[in-house]
Amino acid sequence: MNVSEIAKLAGVSPATVSRYFNNGYLSEEKRKAIQKVVEETGYRPSMQAQTLRTKKTKMIGVVVPKIASASIGKVVEGILSVLNTKGYQMLLAVAQNDPQKELEYLAAFNGRQVDGVILVATVFTPEHKRLLKKLSVPVVIIGQQLDGYCCVFHDDYHASYDLTKYILEKGRTRLGYISAIQKDRAVGEERYKGYLDAVCYMGREELAKRFVTASFTVSSGYEKAKELLEQYKDLDAVICATDSMAAGVIQYLNECGIDVPGQILVAGQGDSDLARVTSPPFITVHYSYEKSGEIAVEMLMKCLDEKEKTIQEVKLGYSIVEAS
């Protein structure tokens, strides 16, 4: 079978069949006629032939720092939901929280046949910035803001600020904070700055120094909860940069026989399932992770369609989610 034969069976022109396989505009009647023939014959177009003809691979490279993450899983779901409707496929690269691996994957995508790249970013080293400038295909960044690039990111600063203020207004005045690494500008630096500015605004400047830094795991949250309570025995609330850290804090407090939230209130960020299944559930912040993936693909499609590059930046909102 070839395009001409499919066209003859469907009663349309070969050009119409080509538009069908390239997601071009067709009347619903013609689309259904072609789809019927395709399903009956089992016809599949040659990807190699399409690539040679259109100069497009219909492949998008996606680089993520890790896969065992609820937030990144939601981002990938958002990416896939739009790619599938556009007729594109995804090549997923998992860097395992290794910046050097991210660089290797970006270089590999640059040298191989993908039409564009989506980078779910955590840190930007000078090497990252140099390599991004060299990419020969469009790139969209998710989760971080970087000047000169299309980005979809979250209002991490104000989310953490409002969460901290919210907890202070609940009457909790002896807070502690568990931060992510400061090299991660969004989750580490911006969320800690939100906490810092909120306690200062509320006249509790002495709380600014009450913080420790953890990695993005439940076990690290557990360890850092112990460290924080050994330093500040009067804590009545712990705010965490992520839900996984918060789950670890609650595990430690439960083992110590400390009433949560009676004695110590715990809050995380990310609105993951952990916030609801941990006993007891904890306050968290909802970020639109899936939406960020959807918007990133739309941005990338626009870059692929335009001859001149247009830089877009989208900052997404947030909401505080009470424990339930």
QUIFEN-V767384 format. One record per helix or strand of 3 or more residues. SS is the DSSP state (2 for helix, 1 for strand). FROM is the first residue (numbers start at 0). TO is the last residue. If there is no record, write none. Layout:
BEGIN
ss: {SS	SS}
from: {FROM	FROM}
to: {TO	TO}
END
This chain:
BEGIN
ss: {2	2	2	2	1	2	1	2	1	2	1	1	2	1	2	2	1	2	1	2	1	2	1	2	1	1}
from: {2	13	27	46	58	69	88	98	115	125	137	149	155	174	184	204	210	217	236	242	264	273	282	288	312	317}
to: {9	20	40	53	63	85	93	110	119	133	141	153	168	178	200	208	212	230	239	254	266	276	286	304	315	320}
END
